[in-house]
């Protein structure tokens, strides 16, 4: 087999996909020790009129190295699936994540869906080796940590 034949033989019949991590700025990673350390990052959620679901990617020192907007929903709901939550975390080489979403109506009480989503994300994170550290609910007045209020879910 000559070189050209070998190259053709070694070529897959599907398009090759290359992934790249592109940082939009050169900020220093910010360490997260307690849930309120994320408050400056969550300011846009306080005034949003619809639900947003965000995942913050953390390195091995619990420093924020990036985030991904997972979902932009309606006044009362947003779709969340582990595939989308962990896609960005995997690509950014995150060690762990913290997720957050807002309740535009102002309620600080997690819905059954919020709790089910947390359980699903904990299980998925354990399989992938990317731990879910917390799930935060943001209202216009406060920040609620599900880890602090529902520790048994984690």
Steps between C-alpha positions, in 0.01 A plus 500: 500500500650837403477818711192643318312172531591475869380856566167428326468172688555678832236769432161467666191545286353768728603863560770554760404726790755703689418670829667814630472687828484875436515732800328834445718689749802453721345553844653332803287209628292596805494253795163388635487405868136566588192542276491878544844521336311448172266797556695743279469251212126465558401868480351467148263230627354726769322722248434255216133474400532134393669199654865440418697191599876554528789261575823632651810291430753467781858374501657272764540803733127591471582806289253609233665438164192552282126475469239386254143616452316170486147620450296816452140416575171665572371690801449174689718229344818409318611171347806337652670175401828362638641474148496879458603571859814286485598561135671830576643372826668212319636727230641746754665222704290588804545303819159600636203723425248722675170555324263789554166611372272789575139516612370819336181480706702549818433167672801362684343154534633234262240322291479122482656533153792698649563221751467225237741685272750524785483126567542424129801733471665353812468150351630608158790688658598197705512288184706761312732582788387864512336564836196726535594714801177699526181608327411861571165673464520872436218744566505878478565510877696189598705195417396153619745209512337161449808336652441695821123446501481146352838345581360147460471556122877525469 
